[in-house]
Amino acid sequence: LGRGSFGDPVVLLQARLSQLGYFTYPDDTGYFGDATFGAVYSFQQARGLVNSGVADAATVIALNACDGRCADLPLPGAAVTGR
């Protein structure tokens, strides 16, 4: 999925990115525009994936595998502090 994609797959992608704190647009629109691109890009960067902004197979696998372990990752824009 990439820019210009639309429909239920994009809604599901946006909902998952929203659950993880990456998609902050007020609604799941079903359209893959700038907000979705930025959310995918930020997720990829946080997970050490290729930063393409495209929800490729590796990104979808990482999104689906992201459970409680992802809670340890800082949210985009969050300050990281040492202990």
C-alpha positions in Angstrom: 0.0 0.0 0.0 1.3 3.4 -0.9 0.2 7.0 -1.7 -3.0 7.0 -3.6 -4.2 3.7 -2.3 -7.7 3.6 -0.8 -10.3 1.3 0.7 -10.6 -1.1 3.6 -7.0 -2.2 3.6 -6.0 1.4 4.2 -8.6 1.8 6.9 -7.1 -1.3 8.7 -3.6 0.1 8.2 -4.6 3.5 9.7 -6.4 1.9 12.6 -3.3 -0.2 13.5 -1.0 2.7 13.2 -3.4 4.7 15.3 -3.4 2.0 18.0 0.4 2.3 18.1 0.4 6.1 18.3 1.7 6.7 14.8 -1.4 7.8 12.9 -2.8 10.8 14.6 -5.2 12.1 12.0 -8.7 12.5 13.6 -10.3 9.8 11.5 -9.4 6.6 9.7 -10.1 8.0 6.2 -9.4 5.0 4.0 -7.1 7.1 1.8 -3.3 6.8 1.9 -2.2 10.4 1.7 0.5 12.4 3.5 -0.7 11.6 7.0 -0.6 7.9 6.4 2.7 8.1 4.6 4.2 10.0 7.6 2.8 7.4 10.0 4.2 4.5 8.1 7.6 6.2 7.6 7.8 6.9 11.4 6.9 3.3 12.3 9.5 2.0 9.8 12.1 4.2 11.3 11.3 3.2 14.9 11.4 -0.5 14.0 14.6 -0.3 11.9 12.9 -1.1 8.6 13.6 0.5 5.3 12.1 4.0 5.4 10.0 4.1 2.3 6.7 5.3 3.6 5.1 2.4 1.7 3.4 -0.4 3.7 5.3 -3.2 2.1 5.3 -6.8 3.3 8.0 -6.3 5.9 6.1 -3.3 7.3 2.8 -5.2 7.5 4.5 -8.2 9.2 6.1 -5.8 11.7 2.7 -4.1 12.4 1.0 -7.4 12.9 3.8 -8.7 15.2 3.8 -5.5 17.3 2.2 -6.4 20.6 3.1 -5.5 24.1 6.8 -5.4 23.1 6.1 -2.3 21.1 4.9 -0.5 24.2 8.6 -0.1 25.0 9.2 2.0 21.9 8.9 5.8 22.3 6.0 7.3 20.5 6.9 9.7 17.6 8.0 13.0 19.0 8.3 11.7 22.5 11.3 12.8 24.5 13.6 9.9 25.4 15.1 10.1 28.9 17.8 7.9 30.4 17.4 6.1 33.7 
